[in-house]
């Protein structure tokens, strides 16, 4: 055994050497140089974004941006089909203020909104709203009307940034200074003068984007392309867009529903409306609208409209108005329907808007 192990040990001694030589050969190859340059370009671009967040007028920022653009251009020369290099080059040009060139770059490289979204998500988590809305404005030009999800993503960013609160007199001046002009322009253009504070309230995305499931035993949540109880056809029950939320429930002693969370200051009056079809057991307990106020302390629950109980075979629209209590400090969870029991509930065209007192 001792004699046999010596040749093996000599072979193993050469493994790191061979691996190092192969790695060096790969690094100096066109493929390795392309990957290395692209990675360095992304590092440079990240430094550019963070430097811009620290100082808008830092001359080093311009130099970093130009360096990143040059590195991405070099990658594209080596690999003309590298879509992520086109993404990076377009971002570099967009951050330099040249949206036209950025869009041309993205179109030439086949860049889609889905590739840009991780960058937006990262900026959004940091609260860098200027660049978030700059990128969304570029995507609105890039995708035009082809991406049904994009308007809802823009709306979600508008509400997360607090843009909707600028209609409140007490907050208007503060928010006008806090939010960039790009936010006001894009949010106003996307949402209009009376924005729906519910994202994807018509479920046009075909999924539950924007909604949070209250995960309780016995509840299943989905989007139905058409509503088809056993006694009716799909065509008779489909709404205008062909989409409605569907909650299927089996009574296991828990309340369930879908909700969205939004900041609403004390004293705000809101109007809610939606259309429902309901097939639940007669002993079910239900609120058509349920507002759960999330304070920094104990959670308060506040509900206004009960029922209907039992079956509602036709689409029925309900509307109600609420005023956020003065003692409320925090976010509001808005449930179109909140119930305990067994059965199926469909709802669509959910709308929540701020109204004048």
C-alpha positions, 0 to 999 in steps of 0.5 A: 500500500505504501508503494502504491500511494507514492505515484498517486501522491505525485499525481495529486501534487500536480492537480493544483498546478494544472487547475491554475494553468487552466484558469489562467488560460480561460482568463486570457481567452476571449470568453474569459476576458468577456466575462471578466470585463462584464463583471468589472463593468457591473461593479463600476456601474454599482459604484456609480449608482451608490456615488450618485446617491451620495452626491449628485454633483460629484465629478467622480460619478461622471467618470465612473459612469463613462468607465462603466459604459466603455466596459459594457461597450467592450463586452458587446464588441466581443459578444454582440448577443450578450443581452445583460451587457446591453442592459448595463450599457443602457443603464449607464446611459440612462443614469447619465441622463440620455434616455434616448440612447439608453432606449436605443441600446435596450432595443438593439440588445433585446432588453425586456422590462423583466431584465430591468426589474431586479435593478428597480427592486434594489433601488426601491428597497433603498428608497432611491425614488429618483432612479426608480421612477427614472427607470420606470419612465424608461420602461414605459417608453420601452414597453409601451402598451405591451406589458400589462403588468407595468402600470401596476408595478408603477402604481405600487411604487407610487404608493410605496413612495407616499405619492398618494399622500401629496393630496393631503393638505398637511403633507403636500408641501413636505412630500413635494420636497421629498419626492423627485419631479420624476415621481410626480410626473409619472404617477400623475400620468399613470394614475390620473387625478383620482387614482385607485389606491388598490394595485391590480384591482381588476386582476388584469395581470392574470395573477394576484400581483399586488395582493397578500394572502392571509395564509390560514388553514382551509383557504385557497386563493387564485385568479379565475379567467372566468367565473363558472359555478356549477349552474352557470356557464363561463361566458355568463359569469366572466367580467369585462377583462375575464379576470376575478379573484377567487377565494375557496374556503373550508371552515376550519375556524379561521378568518381569511381573505386577500388584502393590500397594505397602504399608508393612510393618515388620520382623518382621511376619508376613503371610498371603497367599491367592488363587485362580488359573487358569493356562494357560502354556507348560510352560517358563514360570517362575512364582512364585504369590506374590512379595514385592519389598522396596523399601529406601532402598538396593539393591532386594531380591527375596524369593520363597517359593512357586514354581509351579505350572507349566503348566496349572491348568484349575480354580480353585485357591486357594493360601495362604502365610505370610511374615515381613518380614526384620528388615533390611528398611526400606521398602515391600513390593511384593506380586505375587499372581503373577510370571512369565516366559513365554507364556500367560494367568493369571487370579486373584481373591479376593486377600487379605493380612492381618497374623497374630500371630507 
